[in-house]
Amino acid sequence: MIKYLGSKKRLLPVLGEIFSRTGARTALDLFTGTTRVAQEFKRRGGFVTAVDLSRYSKIFADCWITTDSSKVNLKELNDALLHLSSIPEEPGYFTETFCIKSRFFQPKNGAKVDAIREVIESQYKNSSLFPILLTSLILAADRVDSTTGLQMAYVKSWSQRSFNNLELRIPELLLGGGEGIQGDALSLAGKLGEFDLAYLDPPYNQHRYFANYHIWETLVAWDKPDHYGIACKRIDTRDESTKSRFNEKANMANSLKKVIDEVKASTMIISYNDESWVTSTELLEMCSRFEDARLLSFDSKRYVGAQIGIFNPSGKKVGAVSHLRNQEWVLVAGDRKVVSEITKAEFPASLAR
Ligand SMILES: C[S@@+](CC[C@H](N)C(=O)[O-])C[C@H]1O[C@@H](n2cnc3c(N)ncnc32)[C@H](O)[C@@H]1O
């Protein structure tokens, strides 16, 4: 899985347990990101619909959620990955943009990405292996990047992992089916059908995923766009069409309320935390249409950026860390019996690192 801001890796056991306790068979993961929560629901037998605004999430969903591992020809997949791994390095747009004009990857790995991505496009575009191969490439690139996990900046000196060679591996596929959709939660919420359980994990602040993961957007789109700034962000990062209402303080609460009102699900699970724009009281009020709603709170270590301080583009420390821990919230709303069944579980008070 890629490094991802707001990823629910540490909450996964809690969310999985909640899913199982509701007895849900169908689930919606409306802000799916890495798809790791959708994957957990699928692993527990759910038919999951995974939605996100980003292109890379749609590729991840096509790989892990839509693809049924029992229908994949493993020999064909293995051969394709061996073939791609054997392609000689060939520097192109990716190397020029992300290894020379900026320093997100070492040029040897950039040239490998360029060569492999071209062949995925020319030889596998219409193959059912396409999302699996592209996911494998993104994961491989993520393992050798030179960032702290965000693509707004690269670290000043090459990261240790960036010296490793890019290596394609088979993503761990899951049994069963599902659905992946790229689109805006605001316009899709009411149109996706009915679900036993819906999980909402919207952005918590102004930090846009499109800008923070612009390299994965470009690697998927493979449209070699014009770019700007030190981080060589896609030119369309400036376009209205790539912005999300959930990153706007003035619109976040109303947008979330609209989505909660419109999604058709018997049980609603919402992730949020205690340092963002919507208070716990507001969140609970937004769920007043349900028979019961309760907030579970977990003590948690803040994300890596908060651990290391705030730096300017030339690497100088310009800000101090205010605090290192916060509360991660999981709001559960639904029928009284179901909510009570969920809250009976013995969850840990704090999240493992
Ligand atoms: C907190 S992250 C979700 C992380 C995810 N649960 C995981 O564990 O990987 C929020 C996600 O919302 C997506 N997003 C932002 N605005 C959106 C919108 N308007 N509609 C759908 N997805 C949106 C972002 O692309 C990002 O992947």
The ligand as a MOL file (V3000), in Angstrom:
LIG
                    3D

  0  0  0     0  0            999 V3000
M  V30 BEGIN CTAB
M  V30 COUNTS 27 29 0 0 0
M  V30 BEGIN ATOM
M  V30 1 C -8.8510 10.7240 4.5460 0
M  V30 2 S -8.6280 10.2150 2.8730 0 CHG=1
M  V30 3 C -9.3020 8.5960 2.8470 0
M  V30 4 C -8.3070 7.5690 3.2730 0
M  V30 5 C -8.7980 6.1430 3.1390 0
M  V30 6 N -9.8470 5.8120 4.0660 0
M  V30 7 C -7.6200 5.2000 3.3540 0
M  V30 8 O -7.5210 4.5790 4.4370 0
M  V30 9 O -6.7990 5.1000 2.4640 0 CHG=-1
M  V30 10 C -9.8120 11.1640 2.0060 0
M  V30 11 C -10.0410 10.7960 0.5490 0
M  V30 12 O -11.1130 11.5810 0.0350 0
M  V30 13 C -10.9000 11.8080 -1.3360 0
M  V30 14 N -11.7720 12.9330 -1.7320 0
M  V30 15 C -11.5790 14.2570 -1.5000 0
M  V30 16 N -12.6420 14.9490 -1.9360 0
M  V30 17 C -13.5140 14.0570 -2.4590 0
M  V30 18 C -14.7900 14.1720 -3.0680 0
M  V30 19 N -15.3610 15.3620 -3.2240 0
M  V30 20 N -15.4030 13.0420 -3.5120 0
M  V30 21 C -14.7990 11.8250 -3.3710 0
M  V30 22 N -13.5820 11.6680 -2.8020 0
M  V30 23 C -12.9550 12.7740 -2.3480 0
M  V30 24 C -9.4000 12.0440 -1.4400 0
M  V30 25 O -8.9290 11.8180 -2.7480 0
M  V30 26 C -8.8620 11.0460 -0.3990 0
M  V30 27 O -8.4950 9.8460 -1.0110 0
M  V30 END ATOM
M  V30 BEGIN BOND
M  V30 1 1 1 2
M  V30 2 1 2 3
M  V30 3 1 2 10
M  V30 4 1 3 4
M  V30 5 1 4 5
M  V30 6 1 5 6
M  V30 7 1 5 7
M  V30 8 2 7 8
M  V30 9 1 7 9
M  V30 10 1 10 11
M  V30 11 1 11 12
M  V30 12 1 11 26
M  V30 13 1 12 13
M  V30 14 1 13 14
M  V30 15 1 13 24
M  V30 16 1 14 15
M  V30 17 1 14 23
M  V30 18 2 15 16
M  V30 19 1 16 17
M  V30 20 1 17 18
M  V30 21 2 17 23
M  V30 22 1 18 19
M  V30 23 2 18 20
M  V30 24 1 20 21
M  V30 25 2 21 22
M  V30 26 1 22 23
M  V30 27 1 24 25
M  V30 28 1 24 26
M  V30 29 1 26 27
M  V30 END BOND
M  V30 END CTAB
M  END
